[in-house]
Amino acid sequence: MNMSEKNLIVIREYDSVNDAEWDKSILEGEGIWATIQNEIMSALYPTGVMPAQLVIQAKDKQRAEEVLEAYSS
């Protein structure tokens, strides 16, 4: 099953897997399901070639953006 079949979207991309993990943990702490795509590949390839992608359910997009914005302020 691919991302579109699960109604999943990429909400952010990161050069650092650590930054992606941090935001994933913030979302999960707020009850929003999240996962990281390309986690291993982004560590193997040069910066920007294959970024780590933070993936959420499309229905959570607005709330996830609000949560991440609040934590980055």
N, CA, C and O atoms as a Tripos MOL2 file, in Angstrom:
@<TRIPOS>MOLECULE
protein
  292   291    73     0     0
PROTEIN
NO_CHARGES

@<TRIPOS>ATOM
      1 N           0.8490   -1.1780    0.0000 N.3       1 MET1
      2 CA          0.0000    0.0000    0.0000 C.3       1 MET1
      3 C           0.8930    1.2390    0.0000 C.2       1 MET1
      4 O           1.8020    1.3430    0.8230 O.2       1 MET1
      5 N           0.6440    2.1770   -0.9130 N.am      2 ASN2
      6 CA          1.4720    3.3740   -0.9790 C.3       2 ASN2
      7 C           0.8640    4.5240   -0.1810 C.2       2 ASN2
      8 O          -0.2170    4.3970    0.3930 O.2       2 ASN2
      9 N           1.5780    5.6480   -0.1570 N.am      3 MET3
     10 CA          1.1350    6.7820    0.6540 C.3       3 MET3
     11 C          -0.2360    7.2920    0.2560 C.2       3 MET3
     12 O          -1.0380    7.6160    1.1320 O.2       3 MET3
     13 N          -0.5360    7.3730   -1.0330 N.am      4 SER4
     14 CA         -1.8230    7.9120   -1.4550 C.3       4 SER4
     15 C          -2.9710    6.9990   -1.0370 C.2       4 SER4
     16 O          -4.0720    7.4770   -0.7660 O.2       4 SER4
     17 N          -2.7290    5.7030   -0.9830 N.am      5 GLU5
     18 CA         -3.7730    4.7740   -0.5630 C.3       5 GLU5
     19 C          -4.0720    4.9060    0.9220 C.2       5 GLU5
     20 O          -5.1810    4.6030    1.3620 O.2       5 GLU5
     21 N          -3.1080    5.3500    1.6840 N.am      6 LYS6
     22 CA         -3.3020    5.5460    3.1180 C.3       6 LYS6
     23 C          -3.6800    6.9900    3.4290 C.2       6 LYS6
     24 O          -3.9200    7.3270    4.5890 O.2       6 LYS6
     25 N          -3.7370    7.8530    2.4030 N.am      7 ASN7
     26 CA         -4.0260    9.2700    2.5580 C.3       7 ASN7
     27 C          -2.9720    9.9560    3.4250 C.2       7 ASN7
     28 O          -3.2910   10.7280    4.3290 O.2       7 ASN7
     29 N          -1.7030    9.6530    3.1250 N.am      8 LEU8
     30 CA         -0.5820   10.2400    3.8440 C.3       8 LEU8
     31 C           0.0490   11.3460    3.0140 C.2       8 LEU8
     32 O           0.0350   11.3010    1.7840 O.2       8 LEU8
     33 N           0.6020   12.3370    3.7000 N.am      9 ILE9
     34 CA          1.2580   13.4480    3.0150 C.3       9 ILE9
     35 C           2.5950   13.7560    3.6800 C.2       9 ILE9
     36 O           2.8010   13.4680    4.8600 O.2       9 ILE9
     37 N           3.4880   14.3400    2.9080 N.am     10 VAL10
     38 CA          4.7560   14.8350    3.4450 C.3      10 VAL10
     39 C           4.5090   16.2650    3.8960 C.2      10 VAL10
     40 O           4.1330   17.1220    3.0970 O.2      10 VAL10
     41 N           4.7230   16.5150    5.1790 N.am     11 ILE11
     42 CA          4.4780   17.8550    5.7040 C.3      11 ILE11
     43 C           5.7500   18.7040    5.7420 C.2      11 ILE11
     44 O           5.6830   19.9270    5.6170 O.2      11 ILE11
     45 N           6.9090   18.0580    5.9150 N.am     12 ARG12
     46 CA          8.1910   18.7790    5.9330 C.3      12 ARG12
     47 C           9.3060   17.8630    5.4560 C.2      12 ARG12
     48 O           9.2010   16.6380    5.5190 O.2      12 ARG12
     49 N          10.3820   18.4910    4.9730 N.am     13 GLU13
     50 CA         11.5860   17.7610    4.5870 C.3      13 GLU13
     51 C          12.7690   18.3340    5.3590 C.2      13 GLU13
     52 O          12.8130   19.5270    5.6560 O.2      13 GLU13
     53 N          13.7280   17.4640    5.6780 N.am     14 TYR14
     54 CA         14.8540   17.8440    6.5340 C.3      14 TYR14
     55 C          16.1640   17.3220    5.9680 C.2      14 TYR14
     56 O          16.2220   16.2230    5.4150 O.2      14 TYR14
     57 N          17.2100   18.1170    6.1120 N.am     15 ASP15
     58 CA         18.5590   17.6460    5.7970 C.3      15 ASP15
     59 C          19.1050   16.8160    6.9510 C.2      15 ASP15
     60 O          19.9860   15.9790    6.7580 O.2      15 ASP15
     61 N          18.5810   17.0480    8.1480 N.am     16 SER16
     62 CA         19.0400   16.3500    9.3490 C.3      16 SER16
     63 C          17.9670   15.3790    9.8470 C.2      16 SER16
     64 O          16.8340   15.7820   10.1070 O.2      16 SER16
     65 N          18.3250   14.1150    9.9770 N.am     17 VAL17
     66 CA         17.3960   13.1250   10.5240 C.3      17 VAL17
     67 C          17.0430   13.4880   11.9630 C.2      17 VAL17
     68 O          15.9160   13.2540   12.4010 O.2      17 VAL17
     69 N          17.9910   14.0530   12.6960 N.am     18 ASN18
     70 CA         17.7210   14.4470   14.0840 C.3      18 ASN18
     71 C          16.6140   15.4880   14.1600 C.2      18 ASN18
     72 O          15.7570   15.4110   15.0400 O.2      18 ASN18
     73 N          16.6170   16.4580   13.2560 N.am     19 ASP19
     74 CA         15.5540   17.4630   13.2350 C.3      19 ASP19
     75 C          14.2080   16.8230   12.9120 C.2      19 ASP19
     76 O          13.1870   17.1840   13.4970 O.2      19 ASP19
     77 N          14.2090   15.8820   11.9900 N.am     20 ALA20
     78 CA         12.9770   15.1740   11.6340 C.3      20 ALA20
     79 C          12.4530   14.3740   12.8250 C.2      20 ALA20
     80 O          11.2540   14.3740   13.1010 O.2      20 ALA20
     81 N          13.3560   13.6970   13.5270 N.am     21 GLU21
     82 CA         12.9640   12.9180   14.7120 C.3      21 GLU21
     83 C          12.3890   13.8290   15.7950 C.2      21 GLU21
     84 O          11.4230   13.4740   16.4700 O.2      21 GLU21
     85 N          12.9900   14.9970   15.9520 N.am     22 TRP22
     86 CA         12.5210   15.9560   16.9640 C.3      22 TRP22
     87 C          11.0780   16.3670   16.6680 C.2      22 TRP22
     88 O          10.2200   16.3120   17.5490 O.2      22 TRP22
     89 N          10.8160   16.7790   15.4300 N.am     23 ASP23
     90 CA          9.4620   17.1990   15.0750 C.3      23 ASP23
     91 C           8.4760   16.0330   15.1400 C.2      23 ASP23
     92 O           7.3210   16.2230   15.5200 O.2      23 ASP23
     93 N           8.9120   14.8520   14.7790 N.am     24 LYS24
     94 CA          8.0550   13.6630   14.8850 C.3      24 LYS24
     95 C           7.6440   13.4420   16.3360 C.2      24 LYS24
     96 O           6.4790   13.1580   16.6160 O.2      24 LYS24
     97 N           8.5870   13.5700   17.2490 N.am     25 SER25
     98 CA          8.2690   13.3580   18.6650 C.3      25 SER25
     99 C           7.3270   14.4430   19.1900 C.2      25 SER25
    100 O           6.4710   14.1670   20.0310 O.2      25 SER25
    101 N           7.4810   15.6660   18.7020 N.am     26 ILE26
    102 CA          6.5650   16.7460   19.0930 C.3      26 ILE26
    103 C           5.1440   16.4070   18.6500 C.2      26 ILE26
    104 O           4.2000   16.5210   19.4320 O.2      26 ILE26
    105 N           4.9990   15.9940   17.3980 N.am     27 LEU27
    106 CA          3.6670   15.6520   16.8870 C.3      27 LEU27
    107 C           3.0660   14.4770   17.6500 C.2      27 LEU27
    108 O           1.8920   14.5100   18.0200 O.2      27 LEU27
    109 N           3.8600   13.4490   17.8810 N.am     28 GLU28
    110 CA          3.3470   12.2850   18.6130 C.3      28 GLU28
    111 C           2.9430   12.6630   20.0330 C.2      28 GLU28
    112 O           1.9750   12.1240   20.5670 O.2      28 GLU28
    113 N           3.6700   13.5760   20.6370 N.am     29 GLY29
    114 CA          3.3140   14.0550   21.9740 C.3      29 GLY29
    115 C           1.9760   14.7730   21.9960 C.2      29 GLY29
    116 O           1.3110   14.8370   23.0300 O.2      29 GLY29
    117 N           1.5870   15.3130   20.8470 N.am     30 GLU30
    118 CA          0.2970   15.9980   20.7160 C.3      30 GLU30
    119 C          -0.7890   15.0650   20.1750 C.2      30 GLU30
    120 O          -1.8990   15.5030   19.8730 O.2      30 GLU30
    121 N          -0.4580   13.7770   20.0550 N.am     31 GLY31
    122 CA         -1.4420   12.7950   19.6040 C.3      31 GLY31
    123 C          -1.5980   12.6990   18.0970 C.2      31 GLY31
    124 O          -2.5910   12.1570   17.6110 O.2      31 GLY31
    125 N          -0.6300   13.2180   17.3510 N.am     32 ILE32
    126 CA         -0.6810   13.1720   15.8870 C.3      32 ILE32
    127 C           0.2660   12.0720   15.4060 C.2      32 ILE32
    128 O           1.4610   12.1060   15.7000 O.2      32 ILE32
    129 N          -0.2670   11.1020   14.6690 N.am     33 TRP33
    130 CA          0.5630   10.0240   14.1370 C.3      33 TRP33
    131 C           1.5260   10.6010   13.1130 C.2      33 TRP33
    132 O           1.1360   11.4180   12.2790 O.2      33 TRP33
    133 N           2.7780   10.1790   13.1750 N.am     34 ALA34
    134 CA          3.7860   10.6450   12.2170 C.3      34 ALA34
    135 C           4.8410    9.5650   12.0200 C.2      34 ALA34
    136 O           5.0710    8.7340   12.8980 O.2      34 ALA34
    137 N           5.4710    9.5920   10.8610 N.am     35 THR35
    138 CA          6.5810    8.6940   10.5740 C.3      35 THR35
    139 C           7.5870    9.4420    9.7130 C.2      35 THR35
    140 O           7.2820   10.5000    9.1640 O.2      35 THR35
    141 N           8.7800    8.8890    9.5990 N.am     36 ILE36
    142 CA          9.8180    9.5130    8.7820 C.3      36 ILE36
    143 C          10.1330    8.5980    7.6080 C.2      36 ILE36
    144 O          10.4090    7.4110    7.7760 O.2      36 ILE36
    145 N          10.0860    9.1740    6.4290 N.am     37 GLN37
    146 CA         10.4130    8.4650    5.1990 C.3      37 GLN37
    147 C          11.8210    8.8840    4.7660 C.2      37 GLN37
    148 O          12.2110   10.0350    4.9660 O.2      37 GLN37
    149 N          12.5660    7.9810    4.1880 N.am     38 ASN38
    150 CA         13.9450    8.2170    3.7260 C.3      38 ASN38
    151 C          14.9160    8.4350    4.8840 C.2      38 ASN38
    152 O          15.9610    9.0600    4.7040 O.2      38 ASN38
    153 N          14.5880    7.9350    6.0440 N.am     39 GLU39
    154 CA         15.4120    8.1640    7.2340 C.3      39 GLU39
    155 C          16.8480    7.6690    7.0350 C.2      39 GLU39
    156 O          17.7940    8.4100    7.3020 O.2      39 GLU39
    157 N          17.0180    6.4580    6.5810 N.am     40 ILE40
    158 CA         18.3600    5.8860    6.4020 C.3      40 ILE40
    159 C          19.0440    6.4990    5.1870 C.2      40 ILE40
    160 O          20.2240    6.8460    5.2440 O.2      40 ILE40
    161 N          18.3110    6.6320    4.0980 N.am     41 MET41
    162 CA         18.9010    7.1490    2.8620 C.3      41 MET41
    163 C          19.3960    8.5800    3.0280 C.2      41 MET41
    164 O          20.4210    8.9460    2.4530 O.2      41 MET41
    165 N          18.6850    9.3940    3.8060 N.am     42 SER42
    166 CA         19.1170   10.7800    3.9830 C.3      42 SER42
    167 C          20.4300   10.8600    4.7470 C.2      42 SER42
    168 O          21.1760   11.8290    4.6030 O.2      42 SER42
    169 N          20.7150    9.8510    5.5530 N.am     43 ALA43
    170 CA         21.9860    9.8230    6.2840 C.3      43 ALA43
    171 C          23.1320    9.3370    5.3960 C.2      43 ALA43
    172 O          24.2920    9.6620    5.6510 O.2      43 ALA43
    173 N          22.8190    8.5670    4.3620 N.am     44 LEU44
    174 CA         23.8470    8.0060    3.4870 C.3      44 LEU44
    175 C          24.2660    8.9390    2.3570 C.2      44 LEU44
    176 O          25.4230    8.9320    1.9360 O.2      44 LEU44
    177 N          23.3260    9.7370    1.8680 N.am     45 TYR45
    178 CA         23.5940   10.6000    0.7210 C.3      45 TYR45
    179 C          23.9550   12.0100    1.1770 C.2      45 TYR45
    180 O          23.6380   12.3960    2.3020 O.2      45 TYR45
    181 N          24.6200   12.7850    0.3100 N.am     46 PRO46
    182 CA         24.9630   14.1680    0.6640 C.3      46 PRO46
    183 C          23.7120   14.9950    0.9690 C.2      46 PRO46
    184 O          22.6170   14.6740    0.5100 O.2      46 PRO46
    185 N          23.8890   16.0450    1.7360 N.am     47 THR47
    186 CA         22.7960   16.9260    2.1390 C.3      47 THR47
    187 C          21.9850   17.3830    0.9300 C.2      47 THR47
    188 O          22.5360   17.8370   -0.0730 O.2      47 THR47
    189 N          20.6720   17.2530    1.0490 N.am     48 GLY48
    190 CA         19.7630   17.7230    0.0190 C.3      48 GLY48
    191 C          19.4500   16.7290   -1.0850 C.2      48 GLY48
    192 O          18.4940   16.9310   -1.8330 O.2      48 GLY48
    193 N          20.2280   15.6600   -1.2090 N.am     49 VAL49
    194 CA         19.9980   14.6900   -2.2850 C.3      49 VAL49
    195 C          18.7390   13.8740   -2.0120 C.2      49 VAL49
    196 O          17.9050   13.7020   -2.9020 O.2      49 VAL49
    197 N          18.6000   13.3780   -0.8050 N.am     50 MET50
    198 CA         17.4400   12.5810   -0.4300 C.3      50 MET50
    199 C          17.0540   12.9560    1.0070 C.2      50 MET50
    200 O          17.4280   12.2600    1.9510 O.2      50 MET50
    201 N          16.3090   14.0490    1.1700 N.am     51 PRO51
    202 CA         15.9920   14.5180    2.5150 C.3      51 PRO51
    203 C          15.0590   13.5720    3.2720 C.2      51 PRO51
    204 O          14.2600   12.8490    2.6760 O.2      51 PRO51
    205 N          15.1810   13.5970    4.5880 N.am     52 ALA52
    206 CA         14.2330   12.8770    5.4370 C.3      52 ALA52
    207 C          12.8940   13.6060    5.3330 C.2      52 ALA52
    208 O          12.8510   14.8360    5.3570 O.2      52 ALA52
    209 N          11.8110   12.8530    5.2180 N.am     53 GLN53
    210 CA         10.4880   13.4490    5.0520 C.3      53 GLN53
    211 C           9.5960   13.0810    6.2300 C.2      53 GLN53
    212 O           9.4640   11.9090    6.5840 O.2      53 GLN53
    213 N           8.9900   14.0930    6.8280 N.am     54 LEU54
    214 CA          8.0400   13.8800    7.9160 C.3      54 LEU54
    215 C           6.6680   13.6600    7.2910 C.2      54 LEU54
    216 O           6.1470   14.5300    6.5930 O.2      54 LEU54
    217 N           6.0910   12.4950    7.5480 N.am     55 VAL55
    218 CA          4.8370   12.0730    6.9210 C.3      55 VAL55
    219 C           3.7500   11.9710    7.9830 C.2      55 VAL55
    220 O           3.9630   11.4170    9.0620 O.2      55 VAL55
    221 N           2.5770   12.5190    7.6550 N.am     56 ILE56
    222 CA          1.4160   12.4660    8.5480 C.3      56 ILE56
    223 C           0.1820   12.0960    7.7320 C.2      56 ILE56
    224 O           0.2350   12.0090    6.5060 O.2      56 ILE56
    225 N          -0.9250   11.8800    8.4310 N.am     57 GLN57
    226 CA         -2.1990   11.6710    7.7460 C.3      57 GLN57
    227 C          -2.7110   13.0320    7.2800 C.2      57 GLN57
    228 O          -2.5940   14.0240    7.9990 O.2      57 GLN57
    229 N          -3.2720   13.0740    6.0900 N.am     58 ALA58
    230 CA         -3.7430   14.3320    5.5040 C.3      58 ALA58
    231 C          -4.7400   15.0510    6.4140 C.2      58 ALA58
    232 O          -4.7620   16.2810    6.4630 O.2      58 ALA58
    233 N          -5.5490   14.3010    7.1200 N.am     59 LYS59
    234 CA         -6.5660   14.9100    7.9870 C.3      59 LYS59
    235 C          -5.9540   15.7120    9.1360 C.2      59 LYS59
    236 O          -6.6270   16.5570    9.7260 O.2      59 LYS59
    237 N          -4.6960   15.4580    9.4550 N.am     60 ASP60
    238 CA         -4.0250   16.1440   10.5630 C.3      60 ASP60
    239 C          -3.1620   17.3170   10.1200 C.2      60 ASP60
    240 O          -2.4720   17.9170   10.9450 O.2      60 ASP60
    241 N          -3.1860   17.6560    8.8300 N.am     61 LYS61
    242 CA         -2.2570   18.6530    8.2870 C.3      61 LYS61
    243 C          -2.3310   19.9980    9.0110 C.2      61 LYS61
    244 O          -1.3020   20.4990    9.4650 O.2      61 LYS61
    245 N          -3.4970   20.5830    9.1270 N.am     62 GLN62
    246 CA         -3.6170   21.9130    9.7290 C.3      62 GLN62
    247 C          -3.1430   21.9030   11.1800 C.2      62 GLN62
    248 O          -2.3800   22.7760   11.5930 O.2      62 GLN62
    249 N          -3.5890   20.9280   11.9380 N.am     63 ARG63
    250 CA         -3.1970   20.8520   13.3520 C.3      63 ARG63
    251 C          -1.6920   20.6290   13.4900 C.2      63 ARG63
    252 O          -1.0520   21.2410   14.3440 O.2      63 ARG63
    253 N          -1.1240   19.7580   12.6570 N.am     64 ALA64
    254 CA          0.3140   19.4840   12.7080 C.3      64 ALA64
    255 C           1.1160   20.7420   12.3960 C.2      64 ALA64
    256 O           2.1110   21.0230   13.0640 O.2      64 ALA64
    257 N           0.6940   21.4960   11.3940 N.am     65 GLU65
    258 CA          1.3880   22.7390   11.0560 C.3      65 GLU65
    259 C           1.3280   23.7250   12.2170 C.2      65 GLU65
    260 O           2.3180   24.3900   12.5210 O.2      65 GLU65
    261 N           0.1700   23.8200   12.8660 N.am     66 GLU66
    262 CA          0.0260   24.7210   14.0110 C.3      66 GLU66
    263 C           0.9390   24.2980   15.1600 C.2      66 GLU66
    264 O           1.5920   25.1380   15.7800 O.2      66 GLU66
    265 N           0.9830   23.0060   15.4410 N.am     67 VAL67
    266 CA          1.8180   22.4860   16.5310 C.3      67 VAL67
    267 C           3.2880   22.7550   16.2440 C.2      67 VAL67
    268 O           4.0050   23.2550   17.1100 O.2      67 VAL67
    269 N           3.7430   22.4300   15.0410 N.am     68 LEU68
    270 CA          5.1520   22.6300   14.7030 C.3      68 LEU68
    271 C           5.5210   24.1090   14.7070 C.2      68 LEU68
    272 O           6.6220   24.4730   15.1220 O.2      68 LEU68
    273 N           4.6150   24.9580   14.2510 N.am     69 GLU69
    274 CA          4.8650   26.4060   14.2640 C.3      69 GLU69
    275 C           4.9860   26.9180   15.6990 C.2      69 GLU69
    276 O           5.8450   27.7490   15.9930 O.2      69 GLU69
    277 N           4.1320   26.4260   16.5840 N.am     70 ALA70
    278 CA          4.1790   26.8510   17.9890 C.3      70 ALA70
    279 C           5.5000   26.4610   18.6420 C.2      70 ALA70
    280 O           6.0400   27.2160   19.4510 O.2      70 ALA70
    281 N           6.0180   25.2980   18.2990 N.am     71 TYR71
    282 CA          7.2800   24.8430   18.8870 C.3      71 TYR71
    283 C           8.4890   25.5320   18.2760 C.2      71 TYR71
    284 O           9.5400   25.6080   18.9130 O.2      71 TYR71
    285 N           8.3610   26.0360   17.0550 N.am     72 SER72
    286 CA          9.5100   26.6820   16.4130 C.3      72 SER72
    287 C           9.5970   28.1680   16.7370 C.2      72 SER72
    288 O          10.5990   28.8130   16.4270 O.2      72 SER72
    289 N           8.5620   28.7120   17.3530 N.am     73 SER73
    290 CA          8.5580   30.1440   17.6980 C.3      73 SER73
    291 C           9.3370   30.4250   18.9540 C.2      73 SER73
    292 O           9.4300   31.5770   19.3780 O.2      73 SER73
@<TRIPOS>BOND
     1     1     2 1
     2     2     3 1
     3     3     4 2
     4     3     5 am
     5     5     6 1
     6     6     7 1
     7     7     8 2
     8     7     9 am
     9     9    10 1
    10    10    11 1
    11    11    12 2
    12    11    13 am
    13    13    14 1
    14    14    15 1
    15    15    16 2
    16    15    17 am
    17    17    18 1
    18    18    19 1
    19    19    20 2
    20    19    21 am
    21    21    22 1
    22    22    23 1
    23    23    24 2
    24    23    25 am
    25    25    26 1
    26    26    27 1
    27    27    28 2
    28    27    29 am
    29    29    30 1
    30    30    31 1
    31    31    32 2
    32    31    33 am
    33    33    34 1
    34    34    35 1
    35    35    36 2
    36    35    37 am
    37    37    38 1
    38    38    39 1
    39    39    40 2
    40    39    41 am
    41    41    42 1
    42    42    43 1
    43    43    44 2
    44    43    45 am
    45    45    46 1
    46    46    47 1
    47    47    48 2
    48    47    49 am
    49    49    50 1
    50    50    51 1
    51    51    52 2
    52    51    53 am
    53    53    54 1
    54    54    55 1
    55    55    56 2
    56    55    57 am
    57    57    58 1
    58    58    59 1
    59    59    60 2
    60    59    61 am
    61    61    62 1
    62    62    63 1
    63    63    64 2
    64    63    65 am
    65    65    66 1
    66    66    67 1
    67    67    68 2
    68    67    69 am
    69    69    70 1
    70    70    71 1
    71    71    72 2
    72    71    73 am
    73    73    74 1
    74    74    75 1
    75    75    76 2
    76    75    77 am
    77    77    78 1
    78    78    79 1
    79    79    80 2
    80    79    81 am
    81    81    82 1
    82    82    83 1
    83    83    84 2
    84    83    85 am
    85    85    86 1
    86    86    87 1
    87    87    88 2
    88    87    89 am
    89    89    90 1
    90    90    91 1
    91    91    92 2
    92    91    93 am
    93    93    94 1
    94    94    95 1
    95    95    96 2
    96    95    97 am
    97    97    98 1
    98    98    99 1
    99    99   100 2
   100    99   101 am
   101   101   102 1
   102   102   103 1
   103   103   104 2
   104   103   105 am
   105   105   106 1
   106   106   107 1
   107   107   108 2
   108   107   109 am
   109   109   110 1
   110   110   111 1
   111   111   112 2
   112   111   113 am
   113   113   114 1
   114   114   115 1
   115   115   116 2
   116   115   117 am
   117   117   118 1
   118   118   119 1
   119   119   120 2
   120   119   121 am
   121   121   122 1
   122   122   123 1
   123   123   124 2
   124   123   125 am
   125   125   126 1
   126   126   127 1
   127   127   128 2
   128   127   129 am
   129   129   130 1
   130   130   131 1
   131   131   132 2
   132   131   133 am
   133   133   134 1
   134   134   135 1
   135   135   136 2
   136   135   137 am
   137   137   138 1
   138   138   139 1
   139   139   140 2
   140   139   141 am
   141   141   142 1
   142   142   143 1
   143   143   144 2
   144   143   145 am
   145   145   146 1
   146   146   147 1
   147   147   148 2
   148   147   149 am
   149   149   150 1
   150   150   151 1
   151   151   152 2
   152   151   153 am
   153   153   154 1
   154   154   155 1
   155   155   156 2
   156   155   157 am
   157   157   158 1
   158   158   159 1
   159   159   160 2
   160   159   161 am
   161   161   162 1
   162   162   163 1
   163   163   164 2
   164   163   165 am
   165   165   166 1
   166   166   167 1
   167   167   168 2
   168   167   169 am
   169   169   170 1
   170   170   171 1
   171   171   172 2
   172   171   173 am
   173   173   174 1
   174   174   175 1
   175   175   176 2
   176   175   177 am
   177   177   178 1
   178   178   179 1
   179   179   180 2
   180   179   181 am
   181   181   182 1
   182   182   183 1
   183   183   184 2
   184   183   185 am
   185   185   186 1
   186   186   187 1
   187   187   188 2
   188   187   189 am
   189   189   190 1
   190   190   191 1
   191   191   192 2
   192   191   193 am
   193   193   194 1
   194   194   195 1
   195   195   196 2
   196   195   197 am
   197   197   198 1
   198   198   199 1
   199   199   200 2
   200   199   201 am
   201   201   202 1
   202   202   203 1
   203   203   204 2
   204   203   205 am
   205   205   206 1
   206   206   207 1
   207   207   208 2
   208   207   209 am
   209   209   210 1
   210   210   211 1
   211   211   212 2
   212   211   213 am
   213   213   214 1
   214   214   215 1
   215   215   216 2
   216   215   217 am
   217   217   218 1
   218   218   219 1
   219   219   220 2
   220   219   221 am
   221   221   222 1
   222   222   223 1
   223   223   224 2
   224   223   225 am
   225   225   226 1
   226   226   227 1
   227   227   228 2
   228   227   229 am
   229   229   230 1
   230   230   231 1
   231   231   232 2
   232   231   233 am
   233   233   234 1
   234   234   235 1
   235   235   236 2
   236   235   237 am
   237   237   238 1
   238   238   239 1
   239   239   240 2
   240   239   241 am
   241   241   242 1
   242   242   243 1
   243   243   244 2
   244   243   245 am
   245   245   246 1
   246   246   247 1
   247   247   248 2
   248   247   249 am
   249   249   250 1
   250   250   251 1
   251   251   252 2
   252   251   253 am
   253   253   254 1
   254   254   255 1
   255   255   256 2
   256   255   257 am
   257   257   258 1
   258   258   259 1
   259   259   260 2
   260   259   261 am
   261   261   262 1
   262   262   263 1
   263   263   264 2
   264   263   265 am
   265   265   266 1
   266   266   267 1
   267   267   268 2
   268   267   269 am
   269   269   270 1
   270   270   271 1
   271   271   272 2
   272   271   273 am
   273   273   274 1
   274   274   275 1
   275   275   276 2
   276   275   277 am
   277   277   278 1
   278   278   279 1
   279   279   280 2
   280   279   281 am
   281   281   282 1
   282   282   283 1
   283   283   284 2
   284   283   285 am
   285   285   286 1
   286   286   287 1
   287   287   288 2
   288   287   289 am
   289   289   290 1
   290   290   291 1
   291   291   292 2
@<TRIPOS>SUBSTRUCTURE
     1 MET1         2 RESIDUE 1 A MET
     2 ASN2         6 RESIDUE 1 A ASN
     3 MET3        10 RESIDUE 1 A MET
     4 SER4        14 RESIDUE 1 A SER
     5 GLU5        18 RESIDUE 1 A GLU
     6 LYS6        22 RESIDUE 1 A LYS
     7 ASN7        26 RESIDUE 1 A ASN
     8 LEU8        30 RESIDUE 1 A LEU
     9 ILE9        34 RESIDUE 1 A ILE
    10 VAL10       38 RESIDUE 1 A VAL
    11 ILE11       42 RESIDUE 1 A ILE
    12 ARG12       46 RESIDUE 1 A ARG
    13 GLU13       50 RESIDUE 1 A GLU
    14 TYR14       54 RESIDUE 1 A TYR
    15 ASP15       58 RESIDUE 1 A ASP
    16 SER16       62 RESIDUE 1 A SER
    17 VAL17       66 RESIDUE 1 A VAL
    18 ASN18       70 RESIDUE 1 A ASN
    19 ASP19       74 RESIDUE 1 A ASP
    20 ALA20       78 RESIDUE 1 A ALA
    21 GLU21       82 RESIDUE 1 A GLU
    22 TRP22       86 RESIDUE 1 A TRP
    23 ASP23       90 RESIDUE 1 A ASP
    24 LYS24       94 RESIDUE 1 A LYS
    25 SER25       98 RESIDUE 1 A SER
    26 ILE26      102 RESIDUE 1 A ILE
    27 LEU27      106 RESIDUE 1 A LEU
    28 GLU28      110 RESIDUE 1 A GLU
    29 GLY29      114 RESIDUE 1 A GLY
    30 GLU30      118 RESIDUE 1 A GLU
    31 GLY31      122 RESIDUE 1 A GLY
    32 ILE32      126 RESIDUE 1 A ILE
    33 TRP33      130 RESIDUE 1 A TRP
    34 ALA34      134 RESIDUE 1 A ALA
    35 THR35      138 RESIDUE 1 A THR
    36 ILE36      142 RESIDUE 1 A ILE
    37 GLN37      146 RESIDUE 1 A GLN
    38 ASN38      150 RESIDUE 1 A ASN
    39 GLU39      154 RESIDUE 1 A GLU
    40 ILE40      158 RESIDUE 1 A ILE
    41 MET41      162 RESIDUE 1 A MET
    42 SER42      166 RESIDUE 1 A SER
    43 ALA43      170 RESIDUE 1 A ALA
    44 LEU44      174 RESIDUE 1 A LEU
    45 TYR45      178 RESIDUE 1 A TYR
    46 PRO46      182 RESIDUE 1 A PRO
    47 THR47      186 RESIDUE 1 A THR
    48 GLY48      190 RESIDUE 1 A GLY
    49 VAL49      194 RESIDUE 1 A VAL
    50 MET50      198 RESIDUE 1 A MET
    51 PRO51      202 RESIDUE 1 A PRO
    52 ALA52      206 RESIDUE 1 A ALA
    53 GLN53      210 RESIDUE 1 A GLN
    54 LEU54      214 RESIDUE 1 A LEU
    55 VAL55      218 RESIDUE 1 A VAL
    56 ILE56      222 RESIDUE 1 A ILE
    57 GLN57      226 RESIDUE 1 A GLN
    58 ALA58      230 RESIDUE 1 A ALA
    59 LYS59      234 RESIDUE 1 A LYS
    60 ASP60      238 RESIDUE 1 A ASP
    61 LYS61      242 RESIDUE 1 A LYS
    62 GLN62      246 RESIDUE 1 A GLN
    63 ARG63      250 RESIDUE 1 A ARG
    64 ALA64      254 RESIDUE 1 A ALA
    65 GLU65      258 RESIDUE 1 A GLU
    66 GLU66      262 RESIDUE 1 A GLU
    67 VAL67      266 RESIDUE 1 A VAL
    68 LEU68      270 RESIDUE 1 A LEU
    69 GLU69      274 RESIDUE 1 A GLU
    70 ALA70      278 RESIDUE 1 A ALA
    71 TYR71      282 RESIDUE 1 A TYR
    72 SER72      286 RESIDUE 1 A SER
    73 SER73      290 RESIDUE 1 A SER
